[in-house]
Amino acid sequence: MGCVVYADDIVLLSVSCFGLQRLVDTCGSYGTQWDIKFNSTKSKVIYFGSATKVLCGISLNGSIIESVDKVKYLGVYFERNSGHSDISQSFVKFFSQFNNIMAVLDKHSNEMTALHLVKTYCLPSLLFGCEIWNLTAHSIYRLHVAWNNCFRFIFRGFWRESVKVLQYYCSSLPVKEKTPQRDDVIKSCDVVLYDSLI
């Protein structure tokens, strides 16, 4: 498969620089024919599977496309060579939303209300695109720690205290022990996250 399209976002895939240039030229010709303007400054080139940076200038309508170490497609970041997903921006969004919710609720809020808001508004931001993630062990560990620390903060737990029992009683279990009546808005994402953590 050489082309992935979603709305006006296009990904061109090729095993060689020559093949990639031909795909880009085809897009350029199509754009000229149908009066569609492809922006070479917003387009990026990234290489996967090579230990060294590949040097081949891919051009679109006479302009060289920038080669980058990380590219974003549909909200998910992919790193050069390894193809691992970079989820650092997901953590930023998650903790920003979490802090906003906790600041509005204040210290005397109901814990279950706070947890429900975090699961509804923050967790989907953290797990956006998780179905296609390719994570390092460190990233998986960071996800686990982030989610556990939220429980500790909401329920005012000690930082080294285990939250497994607390998660059990709050119906936020690893997928193997979830009950069918659970009504999370992120069931599919939970499966990927928790399977990775066990």
PLY file of the C-alpha trace (Angstrom):
ply
format ascii 1.0
element vertex 198
property float x
property float y
property float z
element edge 197
property int vertex1
property int vertex2
end_header
0.00 0.00 0.00
1.55 3.27 -1.07
-1.07 5.80 -0.03
-3.15 6.39 3.11
-5.79 9.11 2.87
-8.04 10.63 5.52
-9.97 13.78 4.49
-7.25 16.15 3.21
-4.35 14.35 4.96
-2.29 12.10 2.71
0.52 9.72 3.64
2.69 8.38 0.81
4.72 5.23 1.54
7.60 3.84 -0.49
10.58 1.55 0.03
12.87 3.82 -2.01
13.55 7.52 -2.56
12.88 7.07 -6.28
9.49 5.48 -5.59
8.55 8.19 -3.11
9.49 10.93 -5.57
7.27 9.30 -8.21
4.34 9.23 -5.78
4.88 12.90 -4.90
5.10 13.77 -8.61
1.81 11.95 -9.23
0.15 14.04 -6.50
1.66 17.19 -7.98
0.36 16.34 -11.46
-3.09 15.52 -10.09
-3.13 18.81 -8.18
-2.20 20.78 -11.28
-4.89 19.04 -13.34
-7.67 19.56 -10.75
-6.52 22.90 -9.32
-5.52 21.47 -5.93
-2.56 23.13 -4.20
-0.30 20.90 -2.13
1.74 22.88 0.40
5.37 21.78 0.35
6.15 23.69 3.57
3.49 21.75 5.52
4.61 18.44 3.99
7.33 16.40 5.70
9.53 13.41 4.84
10.45 10.79 7.45
12.47 7.58 7.10
11.86 4.35 8.97
14.15 1.35 9.46
17.50 2.97 8.74
20.09 3.52 11.46
21.58 6.43 9.52
19.74 9.42 8.15
18.90 8.84 4.51
19.84 11.75 2.29
17.57 12.09 -0.68
15.86 15.33 -1.54
12.17 14.78 -2.21
10.62 17.77 -3.94
7.04 18.88 -4.51
6.42 21.31 -7.35
10.10 22.30 -7.36
10.38 22.83 -3.58
12.39 20.43 -1.38
10.27 18.83 1.36
11.82 19.02 4.82
13.12 15.79 6.37
12.14 15.44 10.06
12.85 13.16 13.02
9.22 13.07 14.16
5.99 13.40 12.20
2.37 13.86 13.27
-0.45 12.13 11.42
-4.05 12.35 12.67
-2.89 13.41 16.12
-0.34 10.59 16.58
3.41 11.26 16.51
5.80 8.75 14.93
9.57 8.78 15.46
12.16 8.32 12.72
13.88 4.93 12.28
12.19 3.06 15.15
8.62 3.98 14.23
7.81 4.23 17.94
4.95 6.49 18.94
5.86 9.66 20.81
3.08 10.24 23.35
4.69 13.14 25.25
2.02 15.56 23.99
-0.67 13.17 25.25
0.79 13.45 28.75
0.83 17.24 28.50
-2.88 17.34 27.52
-3.82 14.76 30.13
-2.15 16.52 33.07
-3.35 19.94 31.89
-6.97 18.75 31.85
-6.51 16.85 35.11
-5.10 19.91 36.89
-7.93 22.09 35.56
-10.57 19.69 36.85
-8.94 19.35 40.26
-8.52 23.14 40.58
-12.22 23.72 39.85
-13.39 20.94 42.18
-11.11 22.07 45.03
-9.89 19.86 47.88
-13.30 19.11 49.36
-14.80 17.50 46.25
-16.37 14.08 46.10
-13.71 11.58 45.00
-16.04 9.56 42.77
-17.22 12.71 40.99
-13.61 13.74 40.38
-12.73 10.27 39.13
-15.72 10.22 36.77
-14.69 13.60 35.31
-11.08 12.45 34.87
-12.15 9.21 33.17
-14.56 11.10 30.91
-12.48 14.13 29.92
-8.81 13.38 30.62
-8.27 9.70 29.91
-9.45 9.90 26.26
-6.81 12.62 25.69
-4.12 10.41 27.18
-5.16 7.38 25.14
-6.01 9.08 21.85
-4.80 6.87 19.00
-3.70 4.09 21.37
-5.02 1.44 18.98
-2.05 2.09 16.69
0.66 2.97 19.20
4.02 1.27 19.05
5.45 2.10 22.48
8.72 1.56 24.26
8.70 -0.09 27.69
9.46 3.30 29.23
6.39 4.91 27.62
4.17 2.07 28.84
5.60 2.55 32.34
4.90 6.30 32.16
1.25 5.62 31.22
0.90 3.27 34.16
2.46 5.79 36.57
0.35 8.70 35.26
-2.91 6.81 35.76
-1.91 5.53 39.22
-0.80 9.00 40.34
-4.20 10.41 39.42
-5.82 7.89 41.75
-3.37 8.79 44.51
-4.07 12.50 44.08
-7.87 12.16 43.94
-8.03 9.84 46.96
-5.16 11.58 48.78
-2.94 8.52 48.90
0.73 8.24 49.74
2.97 8.30 46.62
4.30 4.75 47.17
0.92 3.31 48.08
-0.55 0.71 45.70
-3.82 1.74 44.05
-4.79 -1.68 42.68
-7.48 -2.30 45.28
-8.76 1.24 44.88
-8.97 0.78 41.10
-10.82 -2.49 41.67
-13.52 -0.79 43.73
-13.73 2.09 41.25
-14.24 -0.30 38.29
-11.00 0.75 36.65
-9.36 -2.62 36.31
-6.96 -4.22 33.90
-8.99 -5.71 31.06
-8.68 -9.33 32.27
-10.63 -8.55 35.42
-13.14 -6.04 34.13
-16.81 -6.70 34.71
-19.25 -6.59 31.78
-21.34 -3.81 33.36
-18.50 -1.31 33.16
-19.58 1.74 31.16
-16.35 3.53 30.32
-16.31 5.73 27.25
-12.91 4.33 26.28
-13.37 0.56 26.36
-11.30 -0.12 23.24
-8.43 2.10 24.36
-8.41 0.56 27.83
-7.89 -2.86 26.30
-4.73 -1.79 24.53
-3.34 0.09 27.51
-3.97 -2.55 30.13
-2.88 -5.46 27.97
0.44 -3.70 27.58
0.79 -3.18 31.30
0.27 -6.78 32.43
0 1
1 2
2 3
3 4
4 5
5 6
6 7
7 8
8 9
9 10
10 11
11 12
12 13
13 14
14 15
15 16
16 17
17 18
18 19
19 20
20 21
21 22
22 23
23 24
24 25
25 26
26 27
27 28
28 29
29 30
30 31
31 32
32 33
33 34
34 35
35 36
36 37
37 38
38 39
39 40
40 41
41 42
42 43
43 44
44 45
45 46
46 47
47 48
48 49
49 50
50 51
51 52
52 53
53 54
54 55
55 56
56 57
57 58
58 59
59 60
60 61
61 62
62 63
63 64
64 65
65 66
66 67
67 68
68 69
69 70
70 71
71 72
72 73
73 74
74 75
75 76
76 77
77 78
78 79
79 80
80 81
81 82
82 83
83 84
84 85
85 86
86 87
87 88
88 89
89 90
90 91
91 92
92 93
93 94
94 95
95 96
96 97
97 98
98 99
99 100
100 101
101 102
102 103
103 104
104 105
105 106
106 107
107 108
108 109
109 110
110 111
111 112
112 113
113 114
114 115
115 116
116 117
117 118
118 119
119 120
120 121
121 122
122 123
123 124
124 125
125 126
126 127
127 128
128 129
129 130
130 131
131 132
132 133
133 134
134 135
135 136
136 137
137 138
138 139
139 140
140 141
141 142
142 143
143 144
144 145
145 146
146 147
147 148
148 149
149 150
150 151
151 152
152 153
153 154
154 155
155 156
156 157
157 158
158 159
159 160
160 161
161 162
162 163
163 164
164 165
165 166
166 167
167 168
168 169
169 170
170 171
171 172
172 173
173 174
174 175
175 176
176 177
177 178
178 179
179 180
180 181
181 182
182 183
183 184
184 185
185 186
186 187
187 188
188 189
189 190
190 191
191 192
192 193
193 194
194 195
195 196
196 197
